[in-house]
Amino acid sequence: MSGRRAAVSGRRAAVREKGLLHALGLGLSAGLFVLVLGLATVLVVVPKVAGATPLTVLTSSMEPRLPPGTLIVVKPTPTDEIRIGDVVTYQIESGRPEVISHRVTEIVSSSDGGTAFVTQGDNNSEPDEALVLPEQVRGTLWYSVPWLGFVNQVVNGDARSWIVPLLAIALLGYAGYSVAAGLVEAQRRRAGTRKARPAPR
């Protein structure tokens, strides 16, 4: 009798352990899904909807607020709405893709009577040498997220064409597996319950 009780207790412990592992697995998968969804929202969805551009800080000129590896999202801003203290992203040379993100420290009149901006990195002791003209400005800093710039480098780089679809397929596959495993486990429990019921006399 004691051996039978021990066997039953062992089975119950195994079931509890299996249930705990299953719940832990579901929790981890849900957390991973939320994390990936959040990253996709911050890196792709929000910038695209707002017409903004995600960029990665690569130098230390804007430390401590924007250290290397920070993700910055730059939104288009009319130059007449730019104020002293705004962080602007501008082309180093007009028409070229290379950009810098520095803070506006002064607004002056350019040689042709228009407006120009004096900019400086927060970590730099001197302002930038050249004035920034309106046609060089790509936008102003909308929001920033520490460390996500490295992820942005991968997602928005050459690998984006295959990483995003692969990630979506993997998530859908894992979700399908979790649902199927849950259905199989529920079926097994129902079968076990039927077997455990005493036969009618």
GROMACS elastic network, one bead per residue, 0.5 to 0.9 nm:
[ bonds ]
;  ai    aj funct       b0    kb
    1     4     6  0.51822   500
    1     5     6  0.63643   500
    1     6     6  0.86995   500
    2     5     6  0.50597   500
    2     6     6  0.61625   500
    2     7     6  0.86396   500
    3     6     6  0.50446   500
    3     7     6  0.62009   500
    3     8     6  0.86512   500
    4     7     6  0.50527   500
    4     8     6  0.61932   500
    4     9     6  0.85520   500
    5     8     6  0.50639   500
    5     9     6  0.60495   500
    5    10     6  0.84638   500
    6     9     6  0.50165   500
    6    10     6  0.60112   500
    6    11     6  0.85847   500
    7    11     6  0.61968   500
    7    12     6  0.86172   500
    8    11     6  0.51108   500
    8    12     6  0.62025   500
    8    13     6  0.86225   500
    9    12     6  0.50680   500
    9    13     6  0.61421   500
    9    14     6  0.85824   500
   10    13     6  0.50938   500
   10    14     6  0.61601   500
   10    15     6  0.85996   500
   11    14     6  0.50311   500
   11    15     6  0.61315   500
   11    16     6  0.85875   500
   12    15     6  0.50185   500
   12    16     6  0.61194   500
   12    17     6  0.85242   500
   13    16     6  0.50392   500
   13    17     6  0.60563   500
   13    18     6  0.84678   500
   14    17     6  0.50540   500
   14    18     6  0.60083   500
   14    19     6  0.84397   500
   15    18     6  0.50520   500
   15    19     6  0.60059   500
   15    20     6  0.85107   500
   16    19     6  0.50121   500
   16    20     6  0.60801   500
   16    21     6  0.86103   500
   17    20     6  0.50350   500
   17    21     6  0.61739   500
   17    22     6  0.84972   500
   18    21     6  0.51303   500
   18    22     6  0.60508   500
   18    23     6  0.85771   500
   19    22     6  0.50139   500
   19    23     6  0.61230   500
   19    24     6  0.85146   500
   20    23     6  0.51259   500
   20    24     6  0.60777   500
   20    25     6  0.85311   500
   21    25     6  0.60396   500
   21    26     6  0.85816   500
   22    25     6  0.50713   500
   22    26     6  0.62328   500
   22    27     6  0.86039   500
   22   182     6  0.88605   500
   23    26     6  0.50961   500
   23    27     6  0.61196   500
   23    28     6  0.86326   500
   24    27     6  0.50332   500
   24    28     6  0.61681   500
   24    29     6  0.85710   500
   25    28     6  0.51588   500
   25    29     6  0.61125   500
   25    30     6  0.85097   500
   26    29     6  0.51074   500
   26    30     6  0.60260   500
   26    31     6  0.84919   500
   26   178     6  0.75731   500
   27    30     6  0.51188   500
   27    31     6  0.60976   500
   27    32     6  0.85651   500
   28    31     6  0.50218   500
   28    32     6  0.60759   500
   28    33     6  0.85203   500
   29    32     6  0.50243   500
   29    33     6  0.60832   500
   29    34     6  0.86086   500
   29   174     6  0.82166   500
   29   175     6  0.83693   500
   29   178     6  0.87686   500
   30    33     6  0.50436   500
   30    34     6  0.61861   500
   30    35     6  0.85594   500
   31    34     6  0.51469   500
   31    35     6  0.61120   500
   31    36     6  0.86386   500
   32    35     6  0.50262   500
   32    36     6  0.61314   500
   32    37     6  0.84336   500
   33    36     6  0.52148   500
   33    37     6  0.59882   500
   33    38     6  0.84591   500
   33   171     6  0.72718   500
   34    37     6  0.50022   500
   34    38     6  0.59782   500
   34    39     6  0.85510   500
   35    38     6  0.50786   500
   35    39     6  0.61818   500
   35    40     6  0.85858   500
   36    39     6  0.50674   500
   36    40     6  0.60800   500
   36    41     6  0.85133   500
   36   167     6  0.87366   500
   37    40     6  0.51086   500
   37    41     6  0.61297   500
   37    42     6  0.86882   500
   38    41     6  0.50408   500
   38    42     6  0.61804   500
   38    43     6  0.84548   500
   39    42     6  0.51842   500
   39    43     6  0.58167   500
   39    44     6  0.79643   500
   39   148     6  0.84062   500
   39   151     6  0.87236   500
   40    43     6  0.52257   500
   40    44     6  0.53485   500
   40    45     6  0.64015   500
   40    46     6  0.86773   500
   40   164     6  0.89503   500
   41    44     6  0.56330   500
   41    46     6  0.57504   500
   41    47     6  0.83492   500
   42    45     6  0.65354   500
   42    46     6  0.58896   500
   42    47     6  0.72809   500
   42    54     6  0.88983   500
   42    73     6  0.89457   500
   42   145     6  0.87931   500
   43    46     6  0.71229   500
   43    47     6  0.68282   500
   43    48     6  0.87799   500
   43    54     6  0.66599   500
   43    71     6  0.85475   500
   43    73     6  0.85341   500
   43   148     6  0.84264   500
   43   151     6  0.85422   500
   43   152     6  0.65219   500
   43   155     6  0.80767   500
   43   156     6  0.85593   500
   44    47     6  0.57926   500
   44    48     6  0.60271   500
   44    49     6  0.86171   500
   44    54     6  0.80781   500
   44   155     6  0.87644   500
   44   156     6  0.86812   500
   45    48     6  0.52983   500
   45    49     6  0.61232   500
   45    50     6  0.86068   500
   46    49     6  0.52684   500
   46    50     6  0.61280   500
   46    51     6  0.84145   500
   46    52     6  0.79599   500
   47    50     6  0.52110   500
   47    51     6  0.58194   500
   47    53     6  0.58695   500
   47    54     6  0.66846   500
   47    73     6  0.69336   500
   47    74     6  0.82868   500
   47    75     6  0.80069   500
   48    51     6  0.50838   500
   48    52     6  0.61399   500
   48    53     6  0.75472   500
   49    52     6  0.76853   500
   50    53     6  0.88261   500
   50    75     6  0.73962   500
   50    76     6  0.89691   500
   51    75     6  0.67588   500
   51    76     6  0.73239   500
   52    73     6  0.63836   500
   52    74     6  0.54103   500
   52    76     6  0.64419   500
   52   139     6  0.83880   500
   52   142     6  0.84294   500
   53    72     6  0.82389   500
   53    73     6  0.54777   500
   53    74     6  0.51299   500
   53    75     6  0.64627   500
   53    76     6  0.85013   500
   53   139     6  0.88332   500
   54    71     6  0.67479   500
   54    72     6  0.57566   500
   54    74     6  0.63266   500
   54    75     6  0.89359   500
   54   149     6  0.83802   500
   54   152     6  0.73521   500
   54   156     6  0.85360   500
   55    70     6  0.84584   500
   55    71     6  0.58909   500
   55    72     6  0.53127   500
   55    73     6  0.61580   500
   55    74     6  0.74623   500
   55   149     6  0.69009   500
   55   152     6  0.72792   500
   55   153     6  0.80102   500
   56    68     6  0.76631   500
   56    69     6  0.60974   500
   56    70     6  0.58628   500
   56    72     6  0.61549   500
   56    73     6  0.86948   500
   56   148     6  0.81057   500
   56   150     6  0.70422   500
   56   152     6  0.69175   500
   56   153     6  0.68725   500
   57    60     6  0.80016   500
   57    62     6  0.84986   500
   57    66     6  0.70666   500
   57    67     6  0.68206   500
   57    69     6  0.54551   500
   57    70     6  0.53557   500
   57    71     6  0.65271   500
   57    72     6  0.71623   500
   57   100     6  0.88901   500
   57   101     6  0.81891   500
   57   149     6  0.68140   500
   58    61     6  0.89605   500
   58    67     6  0.79597   500
   58    69     6  0.62405   500
   58    70     6  0.80879   500
   58   149     6  0.86965   500
   59    62     6  0.75607   500
   59    63     6  0.86003   500
   59    67     6  0.72080   500
   59    68     6  0.53425   500
   59    69     6  0.84935   500
   60    63     6  0.53795   500
   60    64     6  0.80244   500
   60    66     6  0.77006   500
   60    67     6  0.55988   500
   60    68     6  0.58062   500
   60   121     6  0.87030   500
   60   123     6  0.70738   500
   60   124     6  0.89943   500
   61    64     6  0.86931   500
   61    66     6  0.82804   500
   61    67     6  0.78950   500
   61    68     6  0.87693   500
   61   101     6  0.89600   500
   61   102     6  0.79888   500
   61   120     6  0.85376   500
   61   121     6  0.50078   500
   61   122     6  0.62953   500
   61   124     6  0.59520   500
   62    65     6  0.63562   500
   62    66     6  0.51751   500
   62    67     6  0.63251   500
   62    68     6  0.84736   500
   62   101     6  0.80530   500
   62   102     6  0.69484   500
   62   103     6  0.84443   500
   62   120     6  0.87344   500
   62   121     6  0.50745   500
   62   123     6  0.53225   500
   62   124     6  0.77794   500
   63    66     6  0.50573   500
   63    68     6  0.79629   500
   63   121     6  0.81492   500
   63   122     6  0.63441   500
   63   123     6  0.54944   500
   64    67     6  0.57694   500
   64   122     6  0.78266   500
   64   123     6  0.74034   500
   65   122     6  0.82247   500
   66    69     6  0.82374   500
   66    70     6  0.59683   500
   66    71     6  0.85011   500
   66    72     6  0.83530   500
   66   122     6  0.89951   500
   66   144     6  0.78536   500
   66   145     6  0.88472   500
   66   146     6  0.76319   500
   67    70     6  0.59385   500
   67   146     6  0.77785   500
   67   147     6  0.86564   500
   68    71     6  0.88238   500
   68   146     6  0.86464   500
   68   147     6  0.78993   500
   68   149     6  0.81277   500
   69   146     6  0.67191   500
   69   148     6  0.66281   500
   69   150     6  0.55718   500
   69   151     6  0.88355   500
   70   144     6  0.66936   500
   70   145     6  0.57884   500
   70   148     6  0.58819   500
   70   150     6  0.76123   500
   71   143     6  0.83607   500
   71   144     6  0.53569   500
   71   145     6  0.50895   500
   71   146     6  0.61392   500
   71   147     6  0.65945   500
   71   148     6  0.51478   500
   71   150     6  0.76764   500
   71   151     6  0.85266   500
   71   152     6  0.70599   500
   72   141     6  0.66917   500
   72   142     6  0.74222   500
   72   143     6  0.59497   500
   72   145     6  0.66211   500
   72   146     6  0.86425   500
   72   148     6  0.88206   500
   72   149     6  0.74182   500
   73   140     6  0.84417   500
   73   141     6  0.60836   500
   73   142     6  0.55594   500
   73   143     6  0.55100   500
   73   144     6  0.61786   500
   73   145     6  0.87461   500
   74    77     6  0.89124   500
   74    88     6  0.81221   500
   74    89     6  0.71583   500
   74   138     6  0.77503   500
   74   139     6  0.56270   500
   74   140     6  0.53171   500
   74   142     6  0.54195   500
   74   143     6  0.74892   500
   74   144     6  0.89936   500
   75   138     6  0.78772   500
   75   139     6  0.51848   500
   75   140     6  0.56754   500
   75   141     6  0.65158   500
   75   142     6  0.58841   500
   76   137     6  0.86672   500
   76   138     6  0.61787   500
   76   140     6  0.66020   500
   77    80     6  0.83813   500
   77    81     6  0.68374   500
   77    82     6  0.72021   500
   77   137     6  0.85264   500
   77   138     6  0.76724   500
   77   139     6  0.50012   500
   77   140     6  0.62018   500
   78    81     6  0.54993   500
   78    82     6  0.70246   500
   78   134     6  0.88078   500
   78   139     6  0.78206   500
   79    82     6  0.52881   500
   79    83     6  0.87586   500
   79   115     6  0.85395   500
   79   134     6  0.60705   500
   79   135     6  0.88677   500
   79   137     6  0.75565   500
   79   139     6  0.82825   500
   80    83     6  0.81592   500
   80   115     6  0.85048   500
   80   134     6  0.89461   500
   82    85     6  0.87409   500
   82    86     6  0.66201   500
   82    87     6  0.89847   500
   82    88     6  0.82440   500
   82   104     6  0.84016   500
   82   139     6  0.89782   500
   82   140     6  0.78134   500
   83    86     6  0.57358   500
   83   104     6  0.72090   500
   83   105     6  0.87906   500
   83   106     6  0.85219   500
   83   107     6  0.78573   500
   84    87     6  0.86886   500
   84   103     6  0.77721   500
   84   104     6  0.50773   500
   84   105     6  0.53955   500
   84   106     6  0.59252   500
   84   107     6  0.70011   500
   84   117     6  0.88326   500
   85   103     6  0.58558   500
   85   104     6  0.52774   500
   85   105     6  0.61443   500
   85   106     6  0.85155   500
   86   102     6  0.83810   500
   86   103     6  0.55926   500
   86   104     6  0.55932   500
   86   105     6  0.83511   500
   86   140     6  0.67497   500
   86   141     6  0.73796   500
   87   101     6  0.63721   500
   87   102     6  0.53328   500
   87   104     6  0.61685   500
   87   119     6  0.85860   500
   87   139     6  0.86671   500
   87   140     6  0.55948   500
   87   141     6  0.54788   500
   87   142     6  0.89315   500
   88   100     6  0.80526   500
   88   101     6  0.54153   500
   88   102     6  0.57100   500
   88   103     6  0.60733   500
   88   104     6  0.68685   500
   88   119     6  0.82838   500
   88   137     6  0.69434   500
   88   138     6  0.75622   500
   88   139     6  0.58093   500
   88   141     6  0.61982   500
   89    99     6  0.63723   500
   89   100     6  0.54693   500
   89   102     6  0.66457   500
   89   103     6  0.87522   500
   89   136     6  0.85274   500
   89   137     6  0.60474   500
   89   138     6  0.56120   500
   89   139     6  0.55586   500
   89   140     6  0.59254   500
   89   141     6  0.73293   500
   90    93     6  0.85182   500
   90    94     6  0.85795   500
   90    98     6  0.83864   500
   90    99     6  0.52691   500
   90   100     6  0.55431   500
   90   101     6  0.64489   500
   90   102     6  0.82985   500
   90   132     6  0.73439   500
   90   133     6  0.87355   500
   90   134     6  0.88236   500
   90   135     6  0.86594   500
   90   136     6  0.51747   500
   90   138     6  0.53495   500
   90   139     6  0.72254   500
   90   140     6  0.88321   500
   91    94     6  0.57044   500
   91    95     6  0.71500   500
   91    96     6  0.63366   500
   91    97     6  0.65447   500
   91    98     6  0.57526   500
   91   100     6  0.64948   500
   91   132     6  0.84514   500
   91   135     6  0.86103   500
   91   137     6  0.64243   500
   91   138     6  0.71962   500
   92    95     6  0.88023   500
   92    96     6  0.71792   500
   92    97     6  0.81685   500
   92    98     6  0.60144   500
   92    99     6  0.54431   500
   92   100     6  0.65615   500
   92   132     6  0.84540   500
   92   136     6  0.74572   500
   93    96     6  0.55007   500
   93    97     6  0.81985   500
   93    98     6  0.75748   500
   93    99     6  0.82534   500
   93   136     6  0.71249   500
   94    97     6  0.84959   500
   94   133     6  0.85266   500
   94   135     6  0.67915   500
   94   136     6  0.51564   500
   94   137     6  0.87880   500
   95    98     6  0.89888   500
   95   135     6  0.84971   500
   95   136     6  0.74269   500
   96    99     6  0.80831   500
   99   136     6  0.89505   500
   99   138     6  0.85457   500
  101   119     6  0.89228   500
  101   120     6  0.89691   500
  101   121     6  0.78453   500
  101   140     6  0.83901   500
  101   141     6  0.81914   500
  102   119     6  0.57957   500
  102   120     6  0.54107   500
  102   122     6  0.74172   500
  102   128     6  0.87869   500
  103   118     6  0.83844   500
  103   119     6  0.52837   500
  103   120     6  0.54101   500
  103   121     6  0.60357   500
  103   122     6  0.70324   500
  104   107     6  0.74939   500
  104   117     6  0.63735   500
  104   118     6  0.58032   500
  104   120     6  0.66098   500
  104   121     6  0.88951   500
  105   117     6  0.76173   500
  105   118     6  0.56489   500
  105   119     6  0.54727   500
  105   120     6  0.66789   500
  105   127     6  0.81427   500
  106   116     6  0.86364   500
  106   117     6  0.59585   500
  106   119     6  0.70949   500
  107   115     6  0.69618   500
  107   116     6  0.59540   500
  107   118     6  0.61793   500
  107   119     6  0.89995   500
  108   114     6  0.84865   500
  108   115     6  0.58594   500
  108   116     6  0.53335   500
  108   117     6  0.61457   500
  108   118     6  0.74301   500
  108   131     6  0.88363   500
  109   112     6  0.79692   500
  109   113     6  0.58322   500
  109   114     6  0.55468   500
  109   116     6  0.57944   500
  109   117     6  0.84556   500
  110   113     6  0.53919   500
  110   114     6  0.51863   500
  110   115     6  0.53946   500
  110   116     6  0.54024   500
  110   117     6  0.87112   500
  110   131     6  0.82344   500
  110   133     6  0.79148   500
  111   114     6  0.72562   500
  111   115     6  0.88696   500
  112   115     6  0.86307   500
  114   133     6  0.85599   500
  114   134     6  0.85962   500
  115   132     6  0.89667   500
  115   133     6  0.69959   500
  115   134     6  0.70431   500
  116   131     6  0.60510   500
  116   132     6  0.55134   500
  116   134     6  0.64889   500
  117   131     6  0.56137   500
  117   133     6  0.65702   500
  117   134     6  0.80610   500
  118   127     6  0.69677   500
  118   128     6  0.70364   500
  118   129     6  0.85516   500
  118   130     6  0.77176   500
  118   131     6  0.54087   500
  118   132     6  0.64748   500
  119   127     6  0.57901   500
  119   128     6  0.56966   500
  119   129     6  0.86826   500
  119   130     6  0.86186   500
  119   131     6  0.74460   500
  119   132     6  0.73979   500
  120   123     6  0.83302   500
  120   124     6  0.66366   500
  120   125     6  0.82151   500
  120   126     6  0.67470   500
  120   128     6  0.53983   500
  121   124     6  0.50206   500
  121   125     6  0.80656   500
  121   126     6  0.81734   500
  121   127     6  0.72305   500
  121   128     6  0.78774   500
  122   125     6  0.80797   500
  124   127     6  0.72376   500
  124   128     6  0.88350   500
  126   129     6  0.83883   500
  127   130     6  0.86963   500
  128   131     6  0.74157   500
  128   132     6  0.89606   500
  132   135     6  0.83574   500
  132   136     6  0.64718   500
  132   137     6  0.73983   500
  133   136     6  0.54837   500
  133   137     6  0.70047   500
  134   137     6  0.54248   500
  134   138     6  0.87575   500
  135   138     6  0.80397   500
  137   140     6  0.82286   500
  139   142     6  0.88157   500
  141   144     6  0.76768   500
  144   148     6  0.88034   500
  145   148     6  0.59882   500
  145   149     6  0.76715   500
  146   149     6  0.72122   500
  147   150     6  0.62115   500
  147   151     6  0.77289   500
  148   151     6  0.51259   500
  148   152     6  0.61876   500
  148   153     6  0.86662   500
  149   153     6  0.61351   500
  149   154     6  0.88106   500
  150   153     6  0.50476   500
  150   154     6  0.67324   500
  150   155     6  0.88488   500
  151   154     6  0.52839   500
  151   155     6  0.61332   500
  151   156     6  0.84151   500
  152   155     6  0.50084   500
  152   156     6  0.56265   500
  152   157     6  0.77118   500
  153   156     6  0.55832   500
  153   157     6  0.55510   500
  154   157     6  0.51183   500
  154   158     6  0.75137   500
  154   159     6  0.62881   500
  154   160     6  0.67329   500
  154   163     6  0.84261   500
  155   158     6  0.80450   500
  155   159     6  0.65486   500
  155   161     6  0.84738   500
  155   163     6  0.69067   500
  155   164     6  0.72465   500
  156   159     6  0.73054   500
  156   160     6  0.53242   500
  156   161     6  0.86105   500
  157   160     6  0.56053   500
  157   161     6  0.85001   500
  158   161     6  0.68919   500
  158   162     6  0.87543   500
  159   162     6  0.58395   500
  159   163     6  0.59213   500
  159   164     6  0.85791   500
  160   163     6  0.51293   500
  160   164     6  0.59727   500
  160   165     6  0.85092   500
  161   164     6  0.66165   500
  161   165     6  0.73192   500
  162   165     6  0.56156   500
  162   166     6  0.59708   500
  162   167     6  0.85055   500
  163   166     6  0.51405   500
  163   167     6  0.59797   500
  163   168     6  0.85815   500
  164   167     6  0.51461   500
  164   168     6  0.62138   500
  164   169     6  0.86863   500
  165   168     6  0.50632   500
  165   169     6  0.61459   500
  165   170     6  0.85424   500
  166   169     6  0.51366   500
  166   170     6  0.60779   500
  166   171     6  0.86096   500
  167   170     6  0.50593   500
  167   171     6  0.61535   500
  167   172     6  0.86070   500
  168   171     6  0.52054   500
  168   172     6  0.61893   500
  168   173     6  0.85002   500
  169   172     6  0.51544   500
  169   173     6  0.59730   500
  169   174     6  0.84977   500
  170   173     6  0.50417   500
  170   174     6  0.60487   500
  170   175     6  0.84996   500
  171   174     6  0.51111   500
  171   175     6  0.60487   500
  171   176     6  0.85323   500
  172   175     6  0.50574   500
  172   176     6  0.61187   500
  172   177     6  0.85731   500
  173   176     6  0.50902   500
  173   177     6  0.61577   500
  173   178     6  0.86409   500
  174   178     6  0.61200   500
  174   179     6  0.86334   500
  175   178     6  0.51156   500
  175   179     6  0.62656   500
  175   180     6  0.86399   500
  176   179     6  0.52198   500
  176   180     6  0.61536   500
  176   181     6  0.85357   500
  177   180     6  0.51303   500
  177   181     6  0.59867   500
  177   182     6  0.84791   500
  178   181     6  0.51209   500
  178   182     6  0.60859   500
  178   183     6  0.86638   500
  179   182     6  0.50948   500
  179   183     6  0.62738   500
  179   184     6  0.87052   500
  180   183     6  0.51364   500
  180   184     6  0.62080   500
  180   185     6  0.85875   500
  181   184     6  0.51261   500
  181   185     6  0.60884   500
  181   186     6  0.85791   500
  182   185     6  0.51160   500
  182   186     6  0.61411   500
  182   187     6  0.86204   500
  183   186     6  0.50942   500
  183   187     6  0.61726   500
  183   188     6  0.86587   500
  184   187     6  0.50805   500
  184   188     6  0.62410   500
  184   189     6  0.87136   500
  185   188     6  0.50971   500
  185   189     6  0.62694   500
  185   190     6  0.87210   500
  186   189     6  0.51413   500
  186   190     6  0.62820   500
  186   191     6  0.86652   500
  187   190     6  0.51716   500
  187   191     6  0.61984   500
  187   192     6  0.85881   500
  188   191     6  0.50360   500
  188   192     6  0.60361   500
  188   193     6  0.85322   500
  189   193     6  0.60845   500
  189   194     6  0.86465   500
  190   193     6  0.50843   500
  190   194     6  0.63219   500
  190   195     6  0.87668   500
  191   194     6  0.51970   500
  191   195     6  0.63451   500
  191   196     6  0.87233   500
  192   195     6  0.51471   500
  192   196     6  0.61731   500
  192   197     6  0.88483   500
  193   196     6  0.51257   500
  193   197     6  0.64876   500
  194   197     6  0.54596   500
  194   198     6  0.87249   500
  195   198     6  0.78393   500
  195   199     6  0.89033   500
  196   199     6  0.89839   500
  197   200     6  0.89165   500
  198   201     6  0.88617   500
